[in-house]
Amino acid sequence: MKYKSIFIVLSSALLLCGCGAKKKAVQPAEPKPVVPTWHTCLIQGAQATVMMGEDKLSSPVTMQTVHDSMIIISVMPVFGMEMMRVEATPTQILAIDKVHGRYARGTFADLNRQLTPSLNWDILQQICTAELPSGPDKARLVYTFGKKQIELVLSYPPRKIDVPVKMTNQRLNKYTEIDVSKFL
């Protein structure tokens, strides 16, 4: 009887030890970068500073983006009044100078005949979304348009994603169309 109880205790101990979860040493998997999905991006109150030679102009800017579809950039230097507007799609760019009552329309290829380095839809979308999800607070771009060197410095406030944006095309009947090369 004495041996039987010792046998039961040892068997139980071995059984309990053997039933314990055995874990293999597993190397942690490399975390995959999380690519956020977003449909719209709104940046209100961005500050744009444009320098062309001795001329320097700073203005608040609003950038509205519908992912891979449309971008609207509004320049509003005086009391929220829109002075200039750029509307872009992956194939076309429309720039409206409301102060001088004129506009220019063209493709990225048309624009890049005058612009160095070249600009494409992906670069413009990165600029107008501040490289979502958490890009830098500032961006500095230097371009040459014809013979003019243009430096653009953007200061970004926090981005708002998946919020309603007002994407409306402008009526152009009150503006005069000019060639892209003469816009600046």
Contacts in CASP RR format, 6 or more apart in sequence:
PFRMAT RR
TARGET T0000
AUTHOR 0000-0000-0000
METHOD contacts of the structure
MODEL  1
MKYKSIFIVLSSALLLCGCGAKKKAVQPAEPKPVVPTWHTCLIQGAQATV
MMGEDKLSSPVTMQTVHDSMIIISVMPVFGMEMMRVEATPTQILAIDKVH
GRYARGTFADLNRQLTPSLNWDILQQICTAELPSGPDKARLVYTFGKKQI
ELVLSYPPRKIDVPVKMTNQRLNKYTEIDVSKFL
36 132 0 8 1.000
36 133 0 8 1.000
36 161 0 8 1.000
38 67 0 8 1.000
38 132 0 8 1.000
38 133 0 8 1.000
38 161 0 8 1.000
38 162 0 8 1.000
39 66 0 8 1.000
39 67 0 8 1.000
39 161 0 8 1.000
39 162 0 8 1.000
40 64 0 8 1.000
40 65 0 8 1.000
40 66 0 8 1.000
40 67 0 8 1.000
40 161 0 8 1.000
40 162 0 8 1.000
40 163 0 8 1.000
40 164 0 8 1.000
40 165 0 8 1.000
41 63 0 8 1.000
41 64 0 8 1.000
41 65 0 8 1.000
41 67 0 8 1.000
41 128 0 8 1.000
41 129 0 8 1.000
41 132 0 8 1.000
41 159 0 8 1.000
41 160 0 8 1.000
41 161 0 8 1.000
41 165 0 8 1.000
42 62 0 8 1.000
42 63 0 8 1.000
42 64 0 8 1.000
42 65 0 8 1.000
42 159 0 8 1.000
42 160 0 8 1.000
42 161 0 8 1.000
42 163 0 8 1.000
42 165 0 8 1.000
43 61 0 8 1.000
43 62 0 8 1.000
43 63 0 8 1.000
43 64 0 8 1.000
43 128 0 8 1.000
43 129 0 8 1.000
43 130 0 8 1.000
43 156 0 8 1.000
43 157 0 8 1.000
43 159 0 8 1.000
43 160 0 8 1.000
44 62 0 8 1.000
44 157 0 8 1.000
44 160 0 8 1.000
45 60 0 8 1.000
45 61 0 8 1.000
45 62 0 8 1.000
45 157 0 8 1.000
46 60 0 8 1.000
46 61 0 8 1.000
46 62 0 8 1.000
46 63 0 8 1.000
46 154 0 8 1.000
46 155 0 8 1.000
46 156 0 8 1.000
46 157 0 8 1.000
47 58 0 8 1.000
47 59 0 8 1.000
47 60 0 8 1.000
47 61 0 8 1.000
47 154 0 8 1.000
47 155 0 8 1.000
48 58 0 8 1.000
48 59 0 8 1.000
48 60 0 8 1.000
48 61 0 8 1.000
48 75 0 8 1.000
48 152 0 8 1.000
48 153 0 8 1.000
48 154 0 8 1.000
49 56 0 8 1.000
49 57 0 8 1.000
49 58 0 8 1.000
49 152 0 8 1.000
49 153 0 8 1.000
49 154 0 8 1.000
50 56 0 8 1.000
50 57 0 8 1.000
50 58 0 8 1.000
50 150 0 8 1.000
50 151 0 8 1.000
50 152 0 8 1.000
51 57 0 8 1.000
51 150 0 8 1.000
51 151 0 8 1.000
51 152 0 8 1.000
51 153 0 8 1.000
52 148 0 8 1.000
52 149 0 8 1.000
52 150 0 8 1.000
52 151 0 8 1.000
52 184 0 8 1.000
53 148 0 8 1.000
53 149 0 8 1.000
57 77 0 8 1.000
58 77 0 8 1.000
59 75 0 8 1.000
59 76 0 8 1.000
59 77 0 8 1.000
59 83 0 8 1.000
60 75 0 8 1.000
60 76 0 8 1.000
60 77 0 8 1.000
60 80 0 8 1.000
61 73 0 8 1.000
61 74 0 8 1.000
61 75 0 8 1.000
61 76 0 8 1.000
61 154 0 8 1.000
62 73 0 8 1.000
62 74 0 8 1.000
62 76 0 8 1.000
63 71 0 8 1.000
63 72 0 8 1.000
63 73 0 8 1.000
63 74 0 8 1.000
63 128 0 8 1.000
63 129 0 8 1.000
64 71 0 8 1.000
64 72 0 8 1.000
64 73 0 8 1.000
64 74 0 8 1.000
64 165 0 8 1.000
64 166 0 8 1.000
64 167 0 8 1.000
65 71 0 8 1.000
65 72 0 8 1.000
65 125 0 8 1.000
65 128 0 8 1.000
65 129 0 8 1.000
65 165 0 8 1.000
66 165 0 8 1.000
66 167 0 8 1.000
67 125 0 8 1.000
68 90 0 8 1.000
68 125 0 8 1.000
69 89 0 8 1.000
69 90 0 8 1.000
70 87 0 8 1.000
70 88 0 8 1.000
70 89 0 8 1.000
70 167 0 8 1.000
71 86 0 8 1.000
71 87 0 8 1.000
71 88 0 8 1.000
71 89 0 8 1.000
71 124 0 8 1.000
71 125 0 8 1.000
71 128 0 8 1.000
72 85 0 8 1.000
72 86 0 8 1.000
72 87 0 8 1.000
72 88 0 8 1.000
72 165 0 8 1.000
72 166 0 8 1.000
72 167 0 8 1.000
73 85 0 8 1.000
73 86 0 8 1.000
73 88 0 8 1.000
73 128 0 8 1.000
74 82 0 8 1.000
74 84 0 8 1.000
74 85 0 8 1.000
75 82 0 8 1.000
75 83 0 8 1.000
75 84 0 8 1.000
75 85 0 8 1.000
76 82 0 8 1.000
76 83 0 8 1.000
77 83 0 8 1.000
82 98 0 8 1.000
83 97 0 8 1.000
83 98 0 8 1.000
83 99 0 8 1.000
84 95 0 8 1.000
84 96 0 8 1.000
84 97 0 8 1.000
84 98 0 8 1.000
84 99 0 8 1.000
85 95 0 8 1.000
85 96 0 8 1.000
85 98 0 8 1.000
85 170 0 8 1.000
86 93 0 8 1.000
86 94 0 8 1.000
86 95 0 8 1.000
86 96 0 8 1.000
87 93 0 8 1.000
87 94 0 8 1.000
87 96 0 8 1.000
87 169 0 8 1.000
87 170 0 8 1.000
88 94 0 8 1.000
88 121 0 8 1.000
88 124 0 8 1.000
89 121 0 8 1.000
90 121 0 8 1.000
91 107 0 8 1.000
91 108 0 8 1.000
92 105 0 8 1.000
92 106 0 8 1.000
92 107 0 8 1.000
93 105 0 8 1.000
93 106 0 8 1.000
93 107 0 8 1.000
93 108 0 8 1.000
93 111 0 8 1.000
94 103 0 8 1.000
94 104 0 8 1.000
94 105 0 8 1.000
94 106 0 8 1.000
94 170 0 8 1.000
95 103 0 8 1.000
95 104 0 8 1.000
95 105 0 8 1.000
95 180 0 8 1.000
95 183 0 8 1.000
96 102 0 8 1.000
96 103 0 8 1.000
96 170 0 8 1.000
96 172 0 8 1.000
96 175 0 8 1.000
97 103 0 8 1.000
97 175 0 8 1.000
97 183 0 8 1.000
98 175 0 8 1.000
101 174 0 8 1.000
101 175 0 8 1.000
101 176 0 8 1.000
102 175 0 8 1.000
102 176 0 8 1.000
102 177 0 8 1.000
102 178 0 8 1.000
102 183 0 8 1.000
103 170 0 8 1.000
103 172 0 8 1.000
103 175 0 8 1.000
103 176 0 8 1.000
103 177 0 8 1.000
103 178 0 8 1.000
104 177 0 8 1.000
104 178 0 8 1.000
104 179 0 8 1.000
104 180 0 8 1.000
104 182 0 8 1.000
104 183 0 8 1.000
105 177 0 8 1.000
105 180 0 8 1.000
106 180 0 8 1.000
108 118 0 8 1.000
108 119 0 8 1.000
108 120 0 8 1.000
108 121 0 8 1.000
110 180 0 8 1.000
111 119 0 8 1.000
111 180 0 8 1.000
112 118 0 8 1.000
112 119 0 8 1.000
113 181 0 8 1.000
114 145 0 8 1.000
114 146 0 8 1.000
114 180 0 8 1.000
114 181 0 8 1.000
115 143 0 8 1.000
115 144 0 8 1.000
115 145 0 8 1.000
115 146 0 8 1.000
116 143 0 8 1.000
116 144 0 8 1.000
116 146 0 8 1.000
117 143 0 8 1.000
119 143 0 8 1.000
127 139 0 8 1.000
127 141 0 8 1.000
127 154 0 8 1.000
129 159 0 8 1.000
130 136 0 8 1.000
130 139 0 8 1.000
130 154 0 8 1.000
130 156 0 8 1.000
130 159 0 8 1.000
132 159 0 8 1.000
132 161 0 8 1.000
133 161 0 8 1.000
135 156 0 8 1.000
136 156 0 8 1.000
137 155 0 8 1.000
137 156 0 8 1.000
138 153 0 8 1.000
138 154 0 8 1.000
138 155 0 8 1.000
138 156 0 8 1.000
139 152 0 8 1.000
139 153 0 8 1.000
139 154 0 8 1.000
139 156 0 8 1.000
140 151 0 8 1.000
140 152 0 8 1.000
140 153 0 8 1.000
140 154 0 8 1.000
141 151 0 8 1.000
141 152 0 8 1.000
141 153 0 8 1.000
141 154 0 8 1.000
142 149 0 8 1.000
142 150 0 8 1.000
142 151 0 8 1.000
142 152 0 8 1.000
143 149 0 8 1.000
143 150 0 8 1.000
143 152 0 8 1.000
144 150 0 8 1.000
145 184 0 8 1.000
146 181 0 8 1.000
148 184 0 8 1.000
150 184 0 8 1.000
END
